[in-house]
Amino acid sequence: MHGTDVLVAENVERVTLQLEVMREIRRHLAPYHSAGTPITGETVICTGLTVDSLTIMDLIMELEDHFDVTIPMNVVAEIRTIDQLASTVLGLHAQR
C-alpha cells in the first residue's frame, strides 16, 4: 500500500470506530431519553436523560467490555456529555 492509501485506511477505520462508539452509547441510553429530544453529542448524561448512577455505571461497563478498554473511576467522574464519553472510549481504544 502507498502512504496515502494507508492514511485513508486509517481514517476510515477511525471514523468507523467513532460511529460504532456513538451508536453503542445511543443504543444503551435510548430508553432513558425524553421523547422528541434526540441524543446528541452535547447531551449531558446526568441531566439530559432520565438515568441514575447505576444505569451510568452499567453503560460504562458495557462500553468497556465492547471496546476492550478500562475507564478509570476518576475519569468517569469528569465525563458530562455523550461526546466526552465517546472521546474517552476512543482515546483509550487508541492507546491499546
N, C-alpha and C positions, 0 to 999 in steps of 0.2 A: 504494500500500500504506500502511496505517496503521502507526504506530510499533510497536505490539505485533506486528503481522504481520511486520515487518522483523526484530524481535528473535527471534521464533520461527523464522523462516527462517535467520537467522544461527546460532542454537543448533542447529538440525537439521544445517546444513552442518558445524559444528564437531564434533558428535557423529559424524556420518558419516565425517569425516576421521579422527577418533580411532580408530574401529573399523577403518577401512582400514589405518591405520598398524600397529595391533596385529595384524591379520590378515596383513599382509606380513611382519612380524617373525616371527610364529609359523610361517608357511609356510617361510621360509628356515631356521629353526632346528629344525623338526620332525625332520629326520633325525638330529639330534645330541642329542636328549634321551633319558633313560633311560625305558624302558617303565614305565608305572604312575605316573610323576610328571608332572603337567601343566606346561606352560609358562605361568607366571602373570606378572603384573607384578613380583612380588617375586623372580622367578628371577634369580640372579646369573649373568651371562652366562659369565664365565670359570670359575666353579667349579660352577655348577648344571647345566652342559651339557658334553658332550664335544667342545668346539670348540677350535681352535687360533687363533693370531693371524691367520693367513691367511684362515680362514673368517670371522672377525670383520670383517676389512677388506673381504672380498667382500660381506658383509652391508651394511656401511656404504655401499659404492659402489652397491649395488643400491637401497638406500633413497634415496640422493642422486639417482640417476637417476630413480627412480619418482616422487619427490615434488618434484623440481626444487629441491633445496636443496644447500648445501655445509656439511658438518660439519667445522669446524676440528680439526686433529690434537690441539691442546691440550684441546679439549672431549671428543674421543673418549677420551682418556686418563683422563678423570674419570668416564666412564659405567661403572656397575657392574651395574645391573639393567635388565630389559626396560622397566620404567616410565620410568626415566631416559632410555633411548634413545628411547622413544616421545615423551616430553615434549620432548626436544631437537629431534626432527624436526618436531613440531607447532609449537614456538616459532619455529624457523627458517622454516617454511612461512608462518606468520602475518606474519613480517617482510617477506616478498616484496612 
